[in-house]
Amino acid sequence: MTKKPYRLISITTVIILFLILSPLQDTIDRQRQLMGFERRLLLMPGEIAGSLVLGGFKGLAADLLWLQVETLFHSGQHYRMLPIMRTVTFLQPQFITPWAVGGWHLSYNISVQAKTDEERDRWVQAGLDFLKEGISYNPERYDLYFELGWTFYHKVKNYGEAVKYLELAVKFPRPDYVDDVLAHAYEKNGEIDKAIAKWTEILNSNNSFHEIASRMIRNLKKYGSTITPEG
């Protein structure tokens, strides 16, 4: 068999497998246990297709599945996104966006639908774990360190863990806002000297936040906070 027919057959196999197996997702959703979904996701259609379609075909399969994720997102079908998103990360672990969106989706979108605090916390933790897994495949980029640090900072209010991951994020080329969030995280974590040092670094650089850095430094030195007593 020549390469061209083989490629066409392989592509067709991916599409057919996805179309045949996707309707099973409704049943899986109804039967899922709250935090056991990751083990079941190992058997989702994209991963089966990924095992059959090797090499460059994995990229094609991931692209097709990611289009489906976007469709489900915009139609509000949050739970149905999860197995497909997991499949995309299986096929293309260096594709940053599914890791970042998946972690945010678990910790923010799905957790707020929880009926109990315990259930909510489990979904938030699932998002954190998802981001950590993504970092294991992409340790030389700022993106997922920042997403994890931001989730600890904004959602969990664990400023020590936020600092830990944001400090890792700034070791790599990154947007200016990463340093800004790290400076705030230092302050929230009670590390005022480090916050001042970070704002000073921002002030003396071309960082787009340098205009507010002097005010932050002044308030930290005077009040130990960027919020003055007058509010």
Backbone bond lengths (Angstrom), bond angles and torsions (degrees), N, CA, C in turn:
res aa  C-N    CA-C-N  psi(-1)  N-CA   C-N-CA  omega(-1)  CA-C   N-CA-C  phi
1 M - - - 1.477 - - 1.530 108.82 -
2 T 1.322 118.14 132.00 1.453 121.40 179.54 1.508 110.81 -72.83
3 K 1.342 115.71 165.19 1.460 120.35 -175.97 1.532 112.28 -63.96
4 K 1.340 116.54 -38.50 1.468 119.35 -175.61 1.523 112.29 -63.99
5 P 1.361 118.81 -50.94 1.473 118.55 176.82 1.516 112.25 -61.30
6 Y 1.333 117.20 -37.48 1.468 119.95 179.30 1.526 110.75 -62.21
7 R 1.339 115.69 -42.02 1.464 119.73 179.15 1.520 110.82 -63.71
8 L 1.335 116.95 -42.90 1.462 120.32 -179.79 1.531 110.78 -63.60
9 I 1.333 116.07 -41.32 1.466 119.76 179.09 1.522 110.15 -64.63
10 S 1.332 117.05 -40.46 1.472 120.63 -178.81 1.512 111.36 -65.41
11 I 1.335 115.73 -43.97 1.468 119.82 178.55 1.521 110.30 -62.22
12 T 1.333 115.65 -43.56 1.462 120.02 179.30 1.522 110.79 -62.06
13 T 1.337 116.60 -37.26 1.468 121.00 178.96 1.515 111.17 -61.26
14 V 1.332 116.45 -44.76 1.469 120.57 178.53 1.520 110.57 -57.34
15 I 1.318 115.63 -49.97 1.469 120.35 -176.10 1.522 111.14 -64.00
16 I 1.338 116.42 -44.81 1.468 120.17 -178.26 1.524 110.95 -64.38
17 L 1.328 116.61 -44.53 1.470 119.55 178.57 1.523 110.90 -59.08
18 F 1.318 116.28 -43.36 1.457 119.35 -179.03 1.525 111.37 -65.34
19 L 1.338 116.86 -43.55 1.461 119.84 -178.20 1.525 111.57 -67.40
20 I 1.336 116.58 -35.91 1.460 119.86 -178.86 1.528 111.22 -72.74
21 L 1.326 116.61 -42.20 1.464 120.15 -171.43 1.524 113.93 -89.06
22 S 1.325 118.00 -21.44 1.461 120.15 -178.60 1.529 113.65 -57.73
23 P 1.367 120.02 -40.57 1.469 118.50 178.36 1.518 113.95 -58.73
24 L 1.322 117.98 -22.03 1.462 120.03 177.97 1.520 112.08 -67.41
25 Q 1.347 116.44 -15.25 1.455 118.79 -176.25 1.527 112.36 -62.19
26 D 1.335 117.27 -34.79 1.459 119.36 178.70 1.519 111.13 -59.29
27 T 1.323 115.98 -43.52 1.464 120.23 178.46 1.515 110.72 -64.82
28 I 1.326 115.68 -42.23 1.470 119.78 179.35 1.517 109.99 -62.14
29 D 1.326 117.40 -42.02 1.464 120.50 179.24 1.529 111.38 -58.98
30 R 1.311 116.22 -42.99 1.462 119.47 -177.86 1.521 111.20 -67.25
31 Q 1.318 116.49 -30.95 1.448 119.99 -174.89 1.521 113.05 -93.94
32 R 1.342 116.89 -11.23 1.459 119.44 -173.57 1.526 111.28 -60.14
33 Q 1.299 115.83 147.44 1.452 122.53 169.63 1.503 106.41 -94.79
34 L 1.309 116.55 155.69 1.450 120.55 -168.88 1.520 113.26 -52.73
35 M 1.319 117.79 -51.12 1.450 118.73 -175.57 1.521 113.08 -115.58
36 G 1.291 118.28 13.60 1.451 119.77 -179.44 1.505 113.34 -95.63
37 F 1.347 117.48 5.46 1.453 118.75 -170.91 1.517 112.74 -66.20
38 E 1.337 119.17 -28.38 1.454 119.25 -174.58 1.519 111.41 -64.38
39 R 1.322 117.72 -37.40 1.459 119.55 179.10 1.524 110.58 -65.87
40 R 1.321 117.77 -39.67 1.455 120.52 -179.49 1.525 111.31 -70.35
41 L 1.343 116.28 -29.55 1.446 119.07 -177.41 1.524 111.80 -62.75
42 L 1.318 117.61 -20.40 1.455 120.32 179.06 1.523 111.64 -63.56
43 L 1.320 117.41 -14.47 1.454 120.74 -177.45 1.521 112.41 -108.60
44 M 1.331 116.66 13.78 1.449 119.17 -177.99 1.529 111.25 -72.41
45 P 1.336 116.92 159.67 1.460 121.39 -171.73 1.505 114.99 -58.52
46 G 1.322 117.83 -39.46 1.452 119.31 -178.46 1.509 112.15 -62.89
47 E 1.330 117.02 -33.83 1.454 119.67 179.76 1.524 110.60 -72.83
48 I 1.333 116.44 -35.89 1.459 119.63 174.26 1.520 108.84 -63.15
49 A 1.325 115.75 -45.68 1.459 119.61 178.20 1.520 110.18 -61.86
50 G 1.346 116.00 -39.79 1.456 119.79 -179.67 1.508 112.10 -62.53
51 S 1.331 117.26 -32.20 1.455 120.54 178.38 1.524 111.25 -72.21
52 L 1.313 115.98 -27.88 1.460 120.77 -178.47 1.522 111.96 -87.73
53 V 1.335 115.48 -34.33 1.451 120.12 -174.03 1.519 108.19 -108.02
54 L 1.309 117.12 108.53 1.453 121.68 -171.02 1.520 111.42 -100.76
55 G 1.325 114.23 171.94 1.456 120.97 174.14 1.502 112.75 60.58
56 G 1.350 116.35 -131.10 1.448 121.93 -175.87 1.505 113.41 -64.05
57 F 1.324 119.29 -19.94 1.456 121.25 179.98 1.521 112.01 -67.70
58 K 1.341 117.80 -24.06 1.461 119.71 178.88 1.527 111.23 -62.78
59 G 1.342 115.63 -38.10 1.463 119.16 178.15 1.507 111.74 -62.94
60 L 1.314 116.31 -41.29 1.467 120.81 178.15 1.526 110.59 -63.31
61 A 1.333 116.39 -45.70 1.458 120.01 -179.99 1.519 110.56 -61.76
62 A 1.341 116.96 -42.50 1.466 120.86 179.43 1.519 111.02 -61.85
63 D 1.336 116.94 -41.50 1.469 120.48 179.07 1.527 111.18 -62.10
64 L 1.320 116.61 -43.60 1.464 120.60 179.81 1.524 110.84 -62.69
65 L 1.314 115.92 -43.40 1.461 119.98 -178.53 1.527 111.13 -68.80
66 W 1.326 116.81 -36.96 1.469 118.93 -179.34 1.523 111.26 -66.04
67 L 1.316 117.20 -33.81 1.463 119.95 173.89 1.526 110.67 -60.42
68 Q 1.335 116.05 -37.98 1.462 120.37 177.88 1.522 111.09 -66.45
69 V 1.342 116.96 -39.03 1.470 121.33 177.20 1.520 110.17 -59.13
70 E 1.320 117.01 -45.88 1.457 120.64 -178.77 1.534 110.93 -62.31
71 T 1.317 116.50 -39.22 1.460 120.71 178.15 1.523 111.01 -63.20
72 L 1.328 116.53 -45.40 1.463 120.95 -179.97 1.523 111.29 -65.85
73 F 1.326 116.89 -38.37 1.468 120.89 179.29 1.522 110.64 -60.14
74 H 1.308 115.89 -48.59 1.467 119.63 -176.37 1.527 112.37 -71.95
75 S 1.324 117.48 -17.20 1.462 120.07 176.64 1.527 112.34 -98.34
76 G 1.346 116.43 5.21 1.458 120.99 175.50 1.514 115.14 75.20
77 Q 1.322 118.30 15.51 1.468 121.24 -179.49 1.532 109.59 -90.08
78 H 1.327 115.06 71.94 1.461 121.24 -168.74 1.524 113.67 -63.58
79 Y 1.313 117.85 -46.51 1.456 119.36 -176.05 1.528 111.94 -66.55
80 R 1.309 117.10 -32.03 1.453 119.94 -179.38 1.518 112.15 -70.74
81 M 1.324 116.87 -17.90 1.456 119.96 177.95 1.525 112.23 -70.97
82 L 1.326 116.77 -31.31 1.458 120.30 -167.83 1.523 114.71 -60.21
83 P 1.340 118.76 -51.66 1.464 117.26 -179.07 1.518 113.38 -65.29
84 I 1.330 116.69 -33.88 1.460 119.20 179.93 1.525 109.56 -70.17
85 M 1.320 116.33 -40.28 1.459 120.39 178.27 1.526 110.66 -63.09
86 R 1.330 115.80 -41.73 1.453 120.25 176.72 1.532 110.40 -61.14
87 T 1.302 116.64 -39.03 1.456 120.61 179.89 1.518 111.13 -64.88
88 V 1.336 116.40 -41.53 1.467 119.89 178.69 1.522 110.49 -60.46
89 T 1.327 117.27 -42.43 1.468 119.45 179.84 1.517 111.17 -67.92
90 F 1.318 117.52 -29.26 1.468 121.17 175.48 1.525 110.50 -67.13
91 L 1.327 115.77 -43.53 1.460 120.47 -177.18 1.521 112.19 -74.45
92 Q 1.335 116.42 -38.99 1.457 121.48 -175.58 1.530 109.76 -133.58
93 P 1.329 119.30 75.19 1.469 121.01 -174.56 1.527 114.01 -65.25
94 Q 1.341 118.10 -17.42 1.467 119.72 177.44 1.531 112.48 -90.98
95 F 1.311 117.46 3.69 1.467 122.67 174.68 1.534 106.48 -82.13
96 I 1.330 116.28 104.10 1.469 122.05 -170.19 1.526 112.73 -66.66
97 T 1.319 117.55 -40.96 1.463 121.02 -170.55 1.527 114.10 -55.26
98 P 1.338 120.62 -45.68 1.471 118.95 179.72 1.528 113.15 -61.53
99 W 1.333 117.47 -36.19 1.464 119.56 176.89 1.530 110.51 -64.33
100 A 1.337 115.78 -47.61 1.468 119.96 -177.71 1.527 111.28 -65.11
101 V 1.328 116.74 -46.96 1.462 120.81 -179.80 1.526 110.56 -65.89
102 G 1.327 117.03 -40.86 1.460 120.35 179.98 1.513 112.47 -62.79
103 G 1.336 117.24 -45.24 1.462 120.26 178.50 1.517 111.96 -62.22
104 W 1.321 116.17 -44.67 1.469 120.44 177.99 1.525 110.72 -63.79
105 H 1.318 115.94 -42.48 1.458 120.86 -176.69 1.536 111.20 -62.11
106 L 1.330 116.51 -43.75 1.461 121.07 179.44 1.522 111.50 -67.30
107 S 1.323 116.87 -48.70 1.466 121.00 -173.64 1.516 113.40 -75.19
108 Y 1.308 116.87 -27.04 1.464 120.34 -175.97 1.531 112.06 -108.89
109 N 1.318 117.51 -65.86 1.467 119.75 -172.35 1.522 113.65 -64.19
110 I 1.325 115.93 -50.07 1.462 118.76 -174.31 1.529 111.22 -78.34
111 S 1.316 117.31 -36.67 1.473 119.36 -177.30 1.527 112.22 -61.46
112 V 1.330 117.81 -32.45 1.467 119.72 -177.90 1.520 111.91 -73.10
113 Q 1.328 117.00 -12.87 1.462 120.26 177.64 1.532 112.06 -90.25
114 A 1.331 115.94 -1.80 1.464 120.01 -177.12 1.523 110.90 -65.96
115 K 1.315 114.90 148.39 1.466 120.34 -178.15 1.537 112.06 -87.17
116 T 1.329 117.38 -22.97 1.461 120.98 -179.00 1.526 109.46 -131.66
117 D 1.328 115.92 162.02 1.461 120.71 177.06 1.527 110.85 -62.92
118 E 1.318 116.14 -37.69 1.461 120.08 -179.80 1.528 111.02 -63.49
119 E 1.314 115.37 -44.16 1.465 120.08 178.86 1.519 110.30 -64.06
120 R 1.324 116.08 -42.70 1.465 120.22 178.71 1.527 110.73 -59.55
121 D 1.322 116.20 -46.17 1.464 120.01 -178.30 1.527 111.61 -62.81
122 R 1.328 116.10 -34.01 1.466 118.66 179.63 1.531 111.05 -67.89
123 W 1.333 115.98 -38.69 1.461 118.46 177.84 1.523 111.33 -68.06
124 V 1.326 116.18 -40.43 1.471 119.20 177.02 1.520 109.96 -59.91
125 Q 1.333 116.61 -45.32 1.459 120.63 179.56 1.532 110.89 -63.59
126 A 1.320 116.49 -36.53 1.464 119.53 176.88 1.528 110.71 -60.64
127 G 1.331 116.07 -39.56 1.466 120.03 177.25 1.515 111.86 -64.78
128 L 1.322 116.60 -42.22 1.464 120.83 178.16 1.533 110.57 -62.73
129 D 1.315 116.05 -44.05 1.469 120.38 -179.76 1.523 111.18 -64.61
130 F 1.332 115.96 -36.89 1.465 120.51 179.84 1.528 109.98 -63.88
131 L 1.327 116.37 -42.45 1.459 120.34 178.54 1.530 111.09 -66.28
132 K 1.324 116.90 -39.84 1.463 119.77 178.00 1.522 111.39 -62.41
133 E 1.309 116.00 -39.25 1.463 119.36 177.06 1.527 110.20 -63.36
134 G 1.328 115.64 -41.55 1.464 119.27 177.74 1.517 112.14 -60.94
135 I 1.331 116.67 -38.60 1.463 120.80 178.24 1.528 110.66 -61.93
136 S 1.326 116.83 -36.29 1.464 119.81 -179.01 1.530 111.71 -61.66
137 Y 1.332 117.25 -25.71 1.455 121.64 177.28 1.532 112.45 -94.20
138 N 1.320 116.76 -16.17 1.466 121.20 -175.31 1.527 110.61 -136.60
139 P 1.338 117.75 60.35 1.465 120.28 -173.20 1.519 114.86 -77.86
140 E 1.323 118.24 -8.93 1.455 121.17 -175.02 1.527 112.92 -107.23
141 R 1.319 116.38 23.82 1.458 121.37 177.68 1.525 109.56 -131.90
142 Y 1.321 116.22 151.44 1.461 120.87 -177.68 1.521 113.06 -74.13
143 D 1.324 118.21 -27.15 1.468 123.50 -161.81 1.527 114.56 -51.97
144 L 1.317 116.52 -56.79 1.463 119.68 -172.94 1.524 112.01 -78.18
145 Y 1.334 117.30 -27.07 1.466 118.99 171.26 1.525 109.31 -60.72
146 F 1.336 115.45 -42.61 1.465 118.74 179.04 1.512 111.62 -66.25
147 E 1.328 117.48 -46.29 1.464 120.15 -179.42 1.532 110.64 -58.25
148 L 1.324 116.31 -41.41 1.460 120.25 179.48 1.522 110.37 -68.30
149 G 1.339 116.81 -44.93 1.460 120.15 177.92 1.517 112.10 -60.72
150 W 1.344 116.31 -41.42 1.469 120.09 179.18 1.522 111.56 -64.66
151 T 1.314 117.46 -40.18 1.463 120.53 -179.81 1.531 110.42 -64.52
152 F 1.326 116.69 -42.32 1.467 119.60 175.45 1.532 110.77 -63.37
153 Y 1.317 117.24 -39.47 1.462 121.77 -177.65 1.523 111.42 -70.45
154 H 1.306 116.99 -51.58 1.459 121.52 -169.72 1.523 113.32 -89.25
155 K 1.327 117.20 -41.44 1.463 120.77 -173.95 1.521 112.17 -91.89
156 V 1.331 116.70 -46.77 1.459 121.11 -173.27 1.526 111.98 -89.50
157 K 1.337 117.05 -24.33 1.469 122.64 -176.12 1.522 111.54 62.78
158 N 1.325 116.29 30.01 1.464 121.23 175.02 1.526 106.11 -101.34
159 Y 1.331 115.97 92.21 1.452 120.58 -170.46 1.521 112.85 -74.63
160 G 1.331 116.90 -26.99 1.453 119.43 175.82 1.521 111.57 -63.56
161 E 1.343 116.63 -45.57 1.463 120.51 177.68 1.527 110.70 -68.64
162 A 1.329 116.71 -34.63 1.465 119.65 177.24 1.521 110.45 -60.66
163 V 1.326 116.26 -46.94 1.464 120.81 178.76 1.528 110.35 -59.06
164 K 1.309 116.36 -44.57 1.467 121.88 -178.16 1.531 111.51 -53.66
165 Y 1.313 117.31 -48.49 1.461 120.19 -175.36 1.521 112.45 -82.71
166 L 1.323 117.44 -31.07 1.463 119.33 176.48 1.526 111.03 -68.91
167 E 1.328 117.22 -34.41 1.462 120.00 175.29 1.531 111.40 -63.97
168 L 1.316 116.58 -32.91 1.461 119.97 174.86 1.527 110.68 -71.08
169 A 1.340 116.30 -38.01 1.469 120.34 -179.08 1.524 111.81 -60.83
170 V 1.355 117.19 -39.99 1.470 119.56 -175.26 1.525 113.05 -76.13
171 K 1.307 117.57 -0.18 1.464 120.39 175.34 1.536 111.62 -78.77
172 F 1.330 116.27 -9.42 1.460 120.78 -175.78 1.531 109.87 -123.22
173 P 1.327 118.14 160.59 1.472 119.69 174.46 1.531 109.71 -53.14
174 R 1.326 116.75 132.22 1.473 120.91 -173.86 1.519 109.67 -155.22
175 P 1.331 116.67 164.29 1.469 121.26 174.11 1.534 110.51 -69.84
176 D 1.326 116.14 161.32 1.464 121.39 -177.01 1.524 113.26 -60.73
177 Y 1.332 117.40 -33.23 1.456 119.51 -174.13 1.526 113.31 -65.16
178 V 1.323 117.61 -19.85 1.469 119.73 179.07 1.526 110.01 -63.79
179 D 1.330 117.19 -44.12 1.464 120.92 178.04 1.524 111.32 -65.98
180 D 1.319 116.82 -37.66 1.461 121.61 177.69 1.525 110.99 -59.72
181 V 1.328 117.02 -47.52 1.462 120.81 179.99 1.525 110.75 -65.26
182 L 1.328 117.38 -37.90 1.462 119.73 178.19 1.531 110.95 -62.63
183 A 1.331 117.52 -41.14 1.465 120.69 177.99 1.528 110.40 -60.38
184 H 1.321 117.16 -44.24 1.466 120.87 177.45 1.524 111.39 -64.88
185 A 1.327 116.81 -38.08 1.466 120.50 179.99 1.525 110.86 -65.39
186 Y 1.336 116.63 -39.54 1.466 119.58 175.47 1.533 110.20 -57.50
187 E 1.326 115.89 -46.34 1.467 119.90 -179.56 1.522 110.94 -61.63
188 K 1.335 117.09 -48.19 1.466 121.27 -179.59 1.520 111.43 -61.18
189 N 1.324 116.61 -29.76 1.464 121.14 -178.94 1.520 112.10 -87.48
190 G 1.332 116.39 5.49 1.458 120.55 178.17 1.518 114.00 78.62
191 E 1.320 117.84 12.02 1.473 121.59 179.99 1.531 108.71 -97.47
192 I 1.321 115.18 72.13 1.459 120.87 -171.93 1.521 111.51 -65.01
193 D 1.332 117.59 -41.98 1.467 119.80 179.82 1.529 111.42 -59.85
194 K 1.326 116.23 -40.59 1.465 119.32 178.90 1.524 110.74 -69.65
195 A 1.337 116.65 -34.89 1.467 119.76 177.34 1.525 110.05 -63.54
196 I 1.323 116.58 -44.87 1.465 120.97 178.85 1.529 110.26 -61.95
197 A 1.332 115.80 -43.27 1.466 119.80 -179.99 1.527 111.22 -62.56
198 K 1.309 116.81 -40.80 1.469 120.13 179.84 1.526 110.84 -68.21
199 W 1.347 117.69 -42.85 1.461 119.68 177.85 1.524 110.69 -64.99
200 T 1.333 117.58 -34.64 1.464 121.02 176.96 1.525 110.63 -64.80
201 E 1.308 115.43 -41.49 1.464 120.17 176.07 1.526 110.63 -60.61
202 I 1.327 116.43 -42.72 1.468 120.96 178.70 1.528 110.22 -64.70
203 L 1.344 116.54 -41.75 1.467 122.05 -178.86 1.522 111.17 -60.68
204 N 1.310 116.33 -37.40 1.461 121.07 -175.03 1.534 113.27 -93.19
205 S 1.311 115.88 13.87 1.465 120.04 -178.74 1.522 109.79 -121.33
206 N 1.310 115.20 -175.71 1.467 120.85 175.88 1.519 111.92 -91.41
207 N 1.317 116.28 12.93 1.455 121.49 178.47 1.528 109.68 -57.84
208 S 1.320 116.84 136.73 1.467 120.97 -175.72 1.524 112.89 -67.55
209 F 1.330 118.35 -10.48 1.466 121.59 178.13 1.527 112.19 -94.63
210 H 1.326 117.82 8.51 1.464 118.77 -174.05 1.527 112.67 -66.26
211 E 1.340 117.62 -23.75 1.462 120.04 -178.50 1.527 112.56 -67.68
212 I 1.323 117.59 -29.69 1.464 119.36 178.81 1.526 112.07 -94.42
213 A 1.329 116.32 -7.95 1.463 119.68 -175.44 1.522 112.09 -63.08
214 S 1.338 118.44 -39.65 1.468 120.41 -177.74 1.527 110.58 -63.55
215 R 1.333 117.38 -39.33 1.472 120.08 177.79 1.526 110.60 -65.73
216 M 1.318 116.87 -41.40 1.458 120.21 178.02 1.522 111.28 -61.40
217 I 1.320 115.88 -44.79 1.468 120.26 -179.97 1.527 110.45 -63.11
218 R 1.315 116.73 -44.48 1.464 120.87 -179.57 1.521 111.68 -59.93
219 N 1.324 116.83 -46.62 1.458 119.70 -178.80 1.529 112.37 -69.04
220 L 1.315 116.93 -36.53 1.462 119.57 178.07 1.522 111.18 -65.19
221 K 1.303 116.27 -41.41 1.472 119.67 -179.88 1.526 111.49 -69.38
222 K 1.329 116.81 -35.10 1.463 120.37 -175.66 1.517 112.91 -85.63
223 Y 1.343 116.09 -42.69 1.461 119.98 -172.33 1.524 113.61 -114.42
224 G 1.338 117.06 -10.65 1.460 119.38 -174.38 1.526 111.51 74.32
225 S 1.345 115.26 16.52 1.460 121.34 -178.54 1.510 108.20 -158.52
226 T 1.327 117.03 156.05 1.460 119.98 175.42 1.529 110.97 -86.66
227 I 1.320 117.34 -0.86 1.459 121.86 175.20 1.514 108.42 -107.11
228 T 1.314 117.81 116.10 1.459 120.63 -177.52 1.519 110.52 -73.87
229 P 1.344 118.83 159.63 1.461 121.66 177.95 1.520 113.53 -55.89
230 E 1.331 115.58 -27.67 1.475 119.36 179.22 1.512 111.52 -78.68
231 G 1.361 117.53 -4.52 1.460 120.97 179.87 1.497 112.84 96.27
